[in-house]
Amino acid sequence: MTGSGPRAAALAVALAGAAAFAQGGDTFGFMPPGGRTILAERLGGDDPALLARTAGREADADAWTAWARSRAPDIEDVAARTFAAYAELNFPVGTDVLERLADSGDPALLPPDGKDLAVAQCQFCHSMFTGYLTHDRDVEGWKSTFKAPFHLEIPMTETERATFATYSALNMPMKVGDVPPELRF
C-alpha cells in the first residue's frame, strides 16, 4: 500500500534528510543554529579546555547572555539568547562528560540543542514547514504542544522539551523565503 498526503510527504522529507545527513549534507542548514552549535562555532568551542570549563558552569540566562557577548561582541541578540537559554537549561554537564570534553573538545558530547531536537523529533510525523517552522508561540505555547496525546510519546526528557521550547520561541516562525522550496508543504 502506498501512502499519500501529508504523512507520506513528511516521511519522504525525513528519509531525504536522513540520506543527506548520512552523506554529510545539512538538509536543515537554513534553520537558525541552536545553543550547542553557537557555542562550538561562535564562542570558542574549538578550545577543549574552554569548552569543558563552559559546560561545567552554572548560570542564569542573563549571565550566559553577558558571557556570550563578552566572547563575541558582534553576536546577534537572538543568537546570544538562544545560547544562553540552552546553557541555562543544560549546564553544568556531568563530570564524565566534562572529562571527555577536556580531552576531545567534541561538542557532540554536549546535550542536544533545540534545533537538534526539532530535526530529530518533529519531521517524522509532520512537515517541518507547516508543523513547526511557521508557528509563532512563546515558550509556554511550545511546551503546551507536548500535552497533545500524540506528542506524549515523544522520547524526550523535560529538560529536552524545555530546550526545544526555548529555541523555538526565540527562532520561530521563519519567513517562507528562508525555507527551501522542497520543504514548503
KOLDODREN-791384 format. One record per residue: x, y, z of N, C-alpha, C, CB in turn. Coordinates in steps of 0.05 Angstrom, whole numbers, plus 5000, padded with zeros to 4 digits. Atoms other than C-alpha are relative to their C-alpha. Glycine has a CB too. Example, Ala and Ser with C-alpha at 12.3 -4.5 7.8 and 13.67 -1.06 7.14 Angstrom:
<pts>
501849765000524649105156501850245000498050015025
498449764999527349795143498550225014500950094971
</pts>
This chain:
<pts>
501749775000500050005000501850255000498150005024
498449755001502850684982498650225015500550084970
501249784985501851295025499650244983501850075024
500449745014499251965003499450215021497749984980
500749784982498152635033502350095017497749935017
498049884983501853005088501949805014498750175021
498350194986504352385125502149884981498449785012
498250115020507452095062502150214992498549904975
498249785007510552765045502050045023498550264994
498249974977513452825115501949775001498350025026
498250235001516252125110502150034979498449744996
498149965022519452295044502250205008498650104975
498149804991522752915074501849885021498650255011
498450134979525052515135502149814987498249845019
498250185013528151985090502250154984498649814982
498149835015531452515046502050135019498550214983
498249884980534152865107501949805012498350125023
498250214989536952215136502149934979498449755007
498050065021540352065069502050234998498549964974
498249775002543252765066502050015024498550274999
498350004977545952715137502149774997498449965026
498250225004548952035121502250074980498549754991
498049925020552552355062501550255008498750044973
498649764990554952945104498650264994502750004989
501449765007549753435079498550115025498049964978
501649884978545853915124497450104988501650235014
502649935011538653905099498850235015498249765001
501349794984536754375155501950235007498949885026
498149784996542554865150498750274998502249974980
501449755003537555405133498850095027497849984980
501249934974534855385205502150145017498949755014
498049874982538055835258501449795017498550215018
498550204983543455475298498950005028503050075000
500750044972541955205367502350075018499049725005
498049924981545855345430502649854999498849975027
497550165002550854775423501650094976499349704999
498649925024552554995353501250285003498249994975
499049734995553155725373502549995018497850175013
497750034982557955525429502449904983499449815023
497850125015562155095382501150184978499049744987
499149855023562355575324500650305005497949984978
499749714996562056275354501350075027497350124999
499249914973564056255427502449855011497749965019
497550124990570655875430499949705004500850125025
500350294997568355155424502349844988497549914988
497750145012574754995386502349965020501050154976
498050034979578655025451498949805021500650285014
501250204982577454375490499950085030501749754998
500049924972579354675558497750215005502750125008
502249804997574655275547497349874998500350224979
502550145003569154815523499249865026500149804977
500550144975569754395586499450195023502449825007
500649814979570054995632497250124997502150235000
502649885005563955295599497849815007499750084970
502050204994559954655603499849925029500549754983
500050064971561854585676498950235017502849945009
501049774985559055265696496949995003500850274986
502949974997552155415723499550305002498949865026
500749724999549056095710497150034989502050174983
502749955011542356405693500350124972498450205018
500049925027540456635624501350284996497250014988
498849735002542457365637503049995001498950185022
497150034998549457165659501149864976500749845026
499150145024550156685600500050194976498349754994
500149805022547957245552502350195002497350155001
497749824997553157715581502649864993500150105029
497650165006558457165576500349984970499949725014
499950035029556657045503500950264987497349914989
499349745011557157785488502950075006498250225010
497249954993563957825523501849844982500549945029
498450175018566557255479499850084971499149715003
500549925028563457515414498450255000498649774984
501549744998561658255419498150054977502050225002
501749965024558558235349497749804998501650014975
502050205001553957655365497250124999500249805024
502849905002546657775345498649945026498649874975
501550034975541757855402498749725002498050225002
501450254999537657245384501949765003498349964975
498050224997543956805378501049995029502350044980
499149994972546457045446497949885019500750285008
502250104983539656905478499449704995497450164995
500450295006539056225442502149845015500149954970
497950144986545756015470499550015030502850134994
500449974971544056295539497849825011499350295006
502250184992537455915543500949715001497650034981
498950275001540955275522501849945024501549954973
498150044979546555365572498749995028502150225000
501349994974541955545630498649735005497950235000
501550254997537854905618501849755001498049974978
498450245004543554425602502749995014500449964971
497549994986549654645641499650035029501950224988
497650165006553254415682499449724992501950015024
500350295007554053735650501549845020501149954971
498750184981556553135688503049994997498949734997
497150024999563853025708501149824977500949895026
499050185022564552445658500150144973498249754999
500149855026562452895600502250225001497250134996
497949794998567053455625502849894994499950145028
497450125005573052995625500449934971500349745017
499750075028571652745555500150264983497649834991
499949755014570453465531502850125002498050205011
497349894996577153685560502049854983500849995030
498250165017580553115523499650044971499749715007
500650005029577053145456499150264989497949794995
501149755010573753825451497649964981502150164986
502250075019567953475414497450115011499949704996
502549904990561653895423497749814997499350264985
502150215002557553285402499549865026500749804978
500350134973558653045474497950165017502649995014
501949844985554153615498497149924994500450304993
502850075005546653535504499050134974498250105024
501149895025542653655440498850275006497949814987
501249744998540354365428497249994987501750224988
502849995010533454595406499749934970498950285004
500150075028534954535332500449704996502150164984
499650295001537753835341497549855007502349925019
502550144991531453635378497850024980499250105027
502149965020526853935326500449824976499850294991
499450165023530353585269499649705007502950054990
500250284992530652925307497249915006501849945024
502650094990523552925333497550084984499750095028
502449895012518753345292499449904972500350304998
500450055029519753165219498949724994502550044986
500950275006517852435226497049974999501249815020
502950024999510552575238498650214983499050025028
501349795016509053225201502150174987498250175018
498349825014512053735156501450205019498450164979
498649804985517454165186498950274995503149994994
500949735007514554755149497350065013499650024970
502649944989507154735167499749915029497849884984
500350104973508054345231501950135020500449715001
498149894981513754745261501150274992502349815002
498649755008517455285222498350254998501449954974
501749775003511455735212498450085025498149954977
501549944975508855735283501350215017499649755016
499049784983509556345327498849965028499250284988
500950054973509056155401502150095020499449695004
498149944979512156355466500949735012498850195022
498950244988515955855510497749825010501950065023
502250174989509555625546498349894977498350175018
501450105023506055555479501349764988499650224979
498650225011511455105453500049765019503050074994
500150224980511554705518497349864999500650105028
502750115000504054615512499549804977497950224998
500350205021504954225447500549725010501950074977
499450274989507553645489497749895016502550015017
502450104986500753595523498149854982498550235013
501750145020497553335459500549705003500550104971
499650294996496352575464502149884981497449864995
498150115019500452445401502950095005499250064972
497349914993506352835430501049895027500150315001
499250114974506352495498502049784997497649905015
498250235004510151905468502750084989498649814981
497449925010515952315441502149965021499950304991
498050074980522152055476501950235006501649764991
498449774992524752705506499750045030499250254985
500149934971526452895578498750285003502950005012
501249734995523353515610502150224992499250035029
498049815008529953875600500250034970502849925011
500049995029529953695526497650154990500249724988
502549865008522753935520500350315004497649905015
499549724994524654595553502050124981500950045029
498049915019530754655508498850054973502349804998
501549975026526454545446498250255001498449754994
501949784998521255045471501350275000498349975026
498649744999526155605486501250064973502150015022
498949965026529755515420497850084980501449744989
502249945019523155515382498850275005497949785003
501149744994520456125418501850224990499550035030
498249795009526656515401500550014970502749965014
499250025028527656275330497849954979502049794997
502350045018520756135301498050225003498649725005
500250135026516956295259502150104981497250064988
498249935021521456305199498450134977501649764990
501249895024519956705136499949794979501550264990
500350205021517356295078502449994982497550064984
497749985018523056535034502649885011500550274992
497650114988528256275083500049695000500350105029
500350305000525655555077500449904971497349925012
499650105027528055155017497349914988501949765000
502550065012522355054967499149715004500150064970
500750284997522654294973498949935028502449824994
501050054973520854355047497550165006502150065021
502449834995514954835038497549844992500250264983
502650145004508754395044498649975026500449734986
</pts>
